Amino acid sequence: MKEIAFIERETLKVKPDPASLGFGKYFTDYMFEMDYHSEKGWHNPRIIPYEPLTLEPAAMVFHYGQAIFEGLKAYRAADGTIQLFRPEKNLQRLNASCERLCIPPIDEDFLLHAIKQLIVTEKDWVPNEEGTSLYIRPLIFATESYLGVRPAHEYKLLIILSPSGAYYGNQLNPVKIYVEEHYVRAVVGGVGHVKTAGNYAASLKAQKEAEANGYAQILWLDAKENKYVEEVGSMNIFFKINGEVVTPRLNGSILPGITRDSVIELLKYWNIPIREAKISIEEIFAAQTRGELEEVFGAGTAAVISPIGELNWKGRAITINDNQIGKLSQRVYDELTGIQLGKKEDRFGWVSTCYSPHFVK
């Protein structure tokens, strides 16, 4: 395994108040960096001070959009242990994004080693207040200076860290979601199933309009018929209808969320009916009319579990569960965060320890 160099910074930053972290606003003292060249492969791994980058104006990422990323979290347990939640799934998805955008794949075992080493370096940045975590953002982008549409020959991989609080502020307050009628997120055969930067740029117009009308996020429908539910901008979505949980089936335009997969495994373990299906927005509103729409919640790394209290489609707003968090949403949230924080038994082998104060050197 490659040796990771370390460059120490002269002075460390003042850490932010844990009570007012927000999400994605603060960044730690160090970051991981590694380069790729077609003749050298991935090389020169190093942990260096977090600092600005220098890129040429002709860097291909600016012109042709070869940029991908991932998002995962480190959690501090009550005994001081720092652990990751299913990191291997994020790295598998990172390589799936690489494959789709013609970016050279990464050695997943080495990258997990690098993430853990960076977190050990920055262990004092992992907060321990309720609802907080250390957000981990690996990203890869094309750096070669060249004007021409082809895969680049040079790339940079970074891992940056951000101590963060709840994604939506008060984590378990139900959010309002606007069902998008005009814009589309992704098409089958496109790049909706991978985490590439352009997907998110394309969503900003609709998101801005939704926020102007008091909605936290967009619920995207399929691009072909503008009829079938796909996902929310920052999370996958689940509906509890007449005792059964339904989530949109992965179809090539929906991101395969790690939290989504974890929720499905939990529900199966609890013997709660769970179905992955092609489901229309008409079916959701019809279930509400019949009094069968019991709960709606989103699931994602940033939000974990986010109850949804209102859906607005074509000017018709429906309230779900009296705008209160449902019993199942609360149970799933408690179980997932309990596993992540070491408070509940990890029956599935999801937790990976990267630092423990009890390790003996």
N, C-alpha and C positions, 0 to 999 in steps of 0.2 A: 504494500500500500504506500502511495506517495507520502513523503514527509511534508507537513504543512509548516511553512515558514511563519514567523511571528515578528511583526514590527511594532514596537511599543510607542504609544503617543506620549508627548511630554506632560500634558496635564489632562485630567479626567473632567468630564462634564459634571455639572450640578444636576442631580437627579430630580425629576419633577415630583410634585405632590401626588402621591398615589390616589388621593381622593378626587383628583380632577384630570385624570389621564385622557379621557375621551378615547378616540380610536385613530391610530395612525398619525398622531401629531408629533411624537417624540421618538428619537432614534438614539441608539446606544453608542458607546465609545468606539466600538470596532465593527468591522464587516469582513466577510470572506470574499476573496476575489480569485478567479482562475481564468486563464485565457485558452483559446483554441486557435490553432493554425492548421491548415490542411496538411502541411508537411510535418507537424510536430504532434498533432492530436491535442487533447486537453493537457495543459502543462502549467507549471509555476503556481501551484496552490499556495495561498498565503492569507493570513489574518492581519489586517492592516487597520490603521485609524479610519473611522468613518469620515469620508471627505468627498468633495466634488470630483466629478470625472472630467477628463479632457478628451473630447472626440472631434474628429475633423468634420467639417460641414458636409463632406461627401460620404460620411458613414452610412452604410446601406440601410440601417434601421430607420433613418429619418425619411427615406425615400420609398422603401419597399416593405416596411412593416414586419420584418422578422424579429418579433419580440414575444416572449412567452413568460409566464410566471406561475408560481404556486403560493399557497397560503396555508400555514399550519401554526400550531401554538405549543408553547411550553408552559407547564403549570407547576406551581409550587405546592407540594403537599404540606400538611400540618407539621410533619417532622423535619421539614426543610428539603426533602427530596424534590428534585426537579425532574419531571417526566414529560414525554411526548405521547401523543395519541395517534396511533396508526400511521406513523410517518412513512412507512414503506409504501402505503397506498398513494400518498402525495407524490413520492418519487416515481412510482410507476406511471402516474398520470402526467408528471412532468415529461417523462420520456415519450409518452403518447403524443404530447404537444410537440415535442421535438420532431417526431416522425412526420407529423402532419405538415409542419412548416419547413421541412428539409433542413433541420438543425442537427448536427451530430449528437448522438445519444451520450448520456452521462453514465458513469459507473455508479449505480444506485447505492451500493455498499459504501463506496468511498464518500459519496455526497452525504450520506447519513452520518458517517464518521466526522465529516467536516462540520455539519450542523451541530453535533454534540460537542465538538471541541470548541466551537465558537460560543455556545451557550455556557460551557464551563468557564470560559474566559470572561463572560458577561453575567455570571450567576447572580451578582448583586443587583442586576437590573430586573430580575424576575420578581414581580410584585406578589404579595401574599394576601392582599385584601380581597374580600368576597367579590366575585365577578370579574376579577382582573386576570391577566395572563401576559405572556411575552409573545407577541405575534412575530412569526418568522416568514420572511418573504424571499424565497429564491427567485431569481430572474435571469434570463439569458437573452442577449440581443446581438445583432450583427454589427460588427465594428469596421469591417473592411471598407476602405475608401474606393468606391467604384460606382459609376452610373451605368446601369444596365440591369435588366430584369433577369436575375438568376440567383440561386442560393449563394450566400456569401462564403468566402473561404476563411474568414476570421470572425470569432465571437468572443464575448466576455460573459462570464457567469459571476453573479454577485449573490450574496446572502446578507440581507440587512435585518435588523431586529428592532421592534418597537413595543415598549411596554404599553398596554392598552386596557381600557375598561370596556364596558358593554358597547356593542356596535350601535344600538338604537337608544342609548341613554339608559332609561329604566328598563332593564332587560326583558322583564316579563309583562310589561304593559302592552296589551294588544295594539298592533299597528294597523293603519288604514292602507289598503292596496288598491291601485287603479288598474283596471283591466284595459290594456292598450288596444285601441281599435284601428289605428292607422299605420303606425310604424311596426316593423318586424325586427326580431333579434337575429335569427339565424335560419338557414335552410338545410334540409337533409342533403348531404354531399358537400356542405361547406365546412366551417370551422367552429360551429356552435358547441361541439362536444369537447373542445380543448380550450385551455386558458391562454388565449392570445390577446394582446393589448387592443387590437382593433375591434374585437367584440364589444369591449366596454366603451370605446370611443363612439361606436355606432349607437349605443344605448342612451347617450347623454341627452339628446334632444327630447326624447320622450320622458326621461326621468325629470328633466328640468320643468317640463310642462306639468307633470303630475305633482311635483313639489309645490308649484305655484298655486295649485288647487287644494293643497292641504294633505296630500298623500305621501307616504313614506317611500313607496316603491311601486314599480310596474310589475304586473303579471302579464307575461308575454303569451300570445297565442301562436299557433303554427303559422308559417309564412305562406303556405299554399292556399288554405281555405279560411284562415283567420277565424278558426272555430275551436280548435282543440288546445287545451291547456298545456303549456310547456314548463316554464319556471319563472320565478321572481328574479329580479336583477341580481340579488346577492345570495340567493338560496333556492333550493328545491322546495316543492310545496306538497303538503299532505292534506287530505280531506277525510274527516270521519263522518260517514253517512250511514245512518241506521245501524250502528254498531260495527261497521266495516270500515277499515282505513284504505283509501285509494290514493295512489300517487302516479303521475304520468310515467308511462313506460319509456325507457331510454330508446331513442329512435335515430340517433346520429346528429341531432341538433340540440340535444339537452346535455348539459354538463353532468357527468357521473359523479355526484358529490360523495365525499367520504362520509360526511355526517348522514347523508341520505341512506347510504348503505348500512350504516350503523343503526339507524332507526329501524330499518326493515328487519335487520337481524334481531334487534331487541323485541319487536312486536311478535316475530315468529317464536322467539323463546318464551314469551308470555302467553302464547296461544291466542293472540288477538288477531282476528282475520285481517290480512293485509294483501292487497292486490295491486300489481303494477299494470296499468291499463291505459288505453287511449280514451281520454275522457274529455267531453266537450264542456265549454263554459255554460251552454244551455242546460246540461245535466246538473251542474252545480246549482244554478239558480232554481231549477225545478225542484231539486231536493230541499232547498230552503223553503219554497212555497208549500211543500208537503209537510214541513216541520221535521225533516229527517237530517238536515245538515247540522251536525252536533258540534263539530270543531274544525278549524282550519289552522294549520301552523306551517311555518317555514323551517328549514333545517339547513345549516351551513356552518363552515368553520368560524367565520366572523361572528355570526349571530347565535350559534349553537342551536337553540330552539327559540323561535319567535312566534308567539300566538298572533293570529290575524283576527281583528275584531270587525273589519268592514271590507267589503268588496264593492267596487263601483264599476258597472259595465253598461255602456250606452246610456248614461245618465241615471241609471237605477242603482241605488245603493242599498245593500242588504247588511244587516247587523248579525254577527255570528255569536251565539252563546251570550247574549246580552252584553257584548263587548267585554267579556271576562275571560281570563285564561281557563281552558278546559282541564278536566281532571287528567286526561291522557297526556295533553301537552305538558302539564306540570310533572307528571310521572316520568315521562321521557327525559325532560330537562334534568330532573333530580338524579336520574340514573346515569345519564351521560356525564354530567358535571361531577357526580360522585365518583365515577370511575376515573375521570381525568385528574381529580384532585386526591386520589388515593383514599377516599372515604368509603367507597363501596368495593366489593369484591370484583376483580377483573376476570370474569368467567370466560371471556373470549380471547384473552391474550392480546389485548389491544394496546396496552401500555408498554412503553419503552423508557427505561430509566437512563438519564444522561448525566445526572450528578446526584450523589448522596453524601450528606455530612457524615454518614457512618462508614463510608469507605475507608479502609486502612491503606495508606500508601506504603 
